[in-house]
C-alpha cells in the first residue's frame, strides 16, 4: 500500500509539473536577447504605450519599472503627441509632412501611473551631442526612478546623467553617433493627481555634458521643463514645444 501510494503521489506530481509547464508555455509569447519574457498581453501593452519593437531591447530593469504596478495591464492607455519641423513650429496633435521629430507622452494608471515619453526622429539629426529629456511634475511625485534609453538599428544606450529637482527631473542623453531611425524612450511611475509636462530638447550645436546640465526645472522653461539661466547655453537647444498629460 505504501509503495502504491508513493507511486500515485509521484504520478500526480509529474502531472502537476507538466500542467504548469503547459500553462507557462501558453502564457509565454516573446523572449528577447536579454532573456526578458513577455506574455501576449504584456507585449501588446508595451507596443501601445511605447512602440512596437521596444520589446527587443528591454532589460529586466525596464520590465520591472513598466510592470511596477501589478494591476497596470488592466488600465487604459492615453496619449498626447506633437510634431515639429526645422523651424520648430509645432501643431498640437497634428501631423506635418515636414516634421523632423515627434514627441509622445502616454499614461497608464492603476494604483500608480506609469508615464512614458518617446521622442522619435523622422529625419536624421545632423548634430549628435547631449540632448535633454525630462518632466515637470505638478502635484505628483516620483515613485520609481526614470529610465532613459536612446536606440536605433545600430544599437542602444541607457543614460544615467539625471538632475533631479523638487518638482521634476532632466536627463542628458548622448545621441548615438551613427544610424537613422533614432528614438529616445523614458519611463517612470508617479503617485498623486495632477499634471505632467514632458519635453525633449535637441542640441543644435555640440555641447559638453557639464553644460547640458546647467538648467533648473520650471514651467517657464523650454517645453515647460528646462529653464536655462544662461542665454548662451539656452541657445544650444532647439526650444521644441513640450507635451503634457493629466493624471
N, C-alpha and C positions, 0 to 999 in steps of 0.2 A: 504493500500500500504506500509505503514511504517513497520507494523508487518511482512508482507511478505518479505520485503527487509532484515529485521533483520534475519528472518529465513533462507533465502537463504545465507546470509553472514555467519551465523553460520554453515550451511551445508558445505559451501566452506572451511571455516577454519578447520572444522573437517576433511574434505577430505585431505587438505594440510598436516595436522599433521600426519594422518595415512600414507600418501605417504612418508613423510620424515622419519617416523619410519621404513617403509619398506626398504627405501634406506639405512638407517643406519644399519639395521639388515643385509641387503645384504652385506654391506662392512665389517661388523664385522666378524672376523674369529676366534679370540682367546682372552681369558681373563685369566690372571694368578691370583694367590692368592694375589698379591699386587695391584689388580684392574687395571693393565695395559692392555689396549685393543689394539689389532693389527688387521689390515686388512690382507688379504692373501698376498698381495704384500709386506707388511712390514714384515710379518712372514718369508717369503721366503728370503727376503733380509738379515735378521738377521742370518738365517741359513747359508747363503753363506758367509757372512762377518765374522761371529764368528764360530758357530757350532749349529747344531740342538739340542735344549734343553736349550740354553742360555735364551730363551724367558721365561722359567719357573721361573727364579729368578730375572728378571728385575724389577727395580723400576722406578718411574716416572722420577727421575733424569737421569737414563740410557736412557730412551726413549727420553727425551729432548736433551740429548747430541748426541745421534745417529741421530736423525732427526732435528738437529740444522739447517741444510741447507734444506729448504723446497723442493729443487729440487734433493735431494740426491737419491731418488728412481729411477730416470731416468739415473743414472750413471752406468758405467761399473765397476765391481769389479775385482781387480788384487791381486794376492797372491805371496808371496815368502816364502819358508819353508826350514828348516834344521832339521836334526835329529842328535842325539849324542848317544854314548854308554858309558859304565862305565869308559873307558879311555879318554873320552871327545874328541875322534876323530870325526870329522864331515865331511859329504859329502853334498855339496850344492844340494838341491833338489832331493836327492837320499835316498831311504828307506834302513835301515839296520835292519836285523832281531834281532839284539841285542840291539836295541835302547831302552834307558830308558826314554827319553823325546824328544819332538819336539817343535819347536817354529815357529809360522807363523806370518808374518806381512802382512797386507792387506790394500788396499786403495779403496776408492770410492770418486770420485771428481766431484763436480759441481761448485758452486760459491766458496766453501771451500772444502778442502779434509778431509774426515773422515778417521782416521787411527785406525786400531785395531792391537794389539799384543796379541797373545794367546799362552800360554805355556801349553802343555798337557803332563802329566806324563803317560807313557806307563807301567812303573814299579812303585811300591810304593816307595816314598822316605823314607830312613831309618832315616835320621836326619830331624827334623821338627822345624827349627828355623826361623831366619829372612832372607828370600830370597830377591833378588832385581830384579826389572823390571823398565826399563826406556828407554829413547831415546835421541840420539844426533841429533839436528836439524840444518841442513846446508842450509842456505838461505831461511828458512821458519820460521814462528813464530806461537806460540800457540794462538788460538782464544777462546778455551774453556779449562777449567782445566781437566787434566786426571782423569778418574775414574778407579780404580783398584779393582778387586774383586777376591778372591780365593774361590773355591767351589768344592764340590764333593757330593756324595749321602747323606752324613750326615748333610750337611748344607752349609752356605756360609757367608763370612765376607768381608766388604769393608776395604781398608786400606787408611788412610789419612796421612800417615807418608812420606810426599813428601819433597824432597830437590830440589829446582829449581835453575838453573844456567842460565847465559845469552844465552847459546847455547843448552839447554836441561834440562832434569829433571830425577830424580830417585825416586822410591818408595820402601820403606822397607815393606815387606809383611810377616806376621807371618803365617806359614802354619797351616792348621787345624791339630789337634792332633790325629785324628782318621779317618779311612776310606780310600778307594783307589780312583781310577779314578779322581785324583786331576787335576784341571785346574785353571790357573790364566789368567784373562782377563783384558786388559787395552785398553781404547779407548779415543780419543781426536780429536779435529778439528784443522787444521792448514791453514794458508794462505801463498801464495807465490809459487815460483817454485824452487825446489832444491832437496835435498836428505834427507832421514830419516834413521838413523841407530837405530835399536832396539835390546834389549838383555834381557835375563833372566839369572840371576846368582843364582845358588843354593848353600846355605851354607852347606858345608860338615862336619862342626863342629858347635856346638852350639855357638851362638854369641849374644851379647846384642844388643838391639835396638840402643843404642847410638853408639856403634862401627860399626854397619851396615851402619851408615850414614857418615862414615869418608872416603869420596871419592869426587872427582871432576868429572865433565862431560867432557870427552875428547875422541877424536878418537884414542888416544894412549892407551886407557884402554881396559879392558875386553869387548869383544863384540863391540868394538869401542864406548863404552859409559862410563864405570865405571873405573876411574883411581884411584887406591889406592896408596897413597904416603907411607903408612906404609906396609912394606913387610909382617909383621905378620898378619895383617888384610886381606891383599890380599890373603894369603894362606888359609883363611877360605872359599873361594869361588872356584867353580869348573872351572872357566875360559872357559865356553862354548862359541863357536863362535856365533856372533850375526847375525841378518838378516838386510837387507836394502831394500829400495824401493825408486824409483824416482818419483817425482810429478811435 
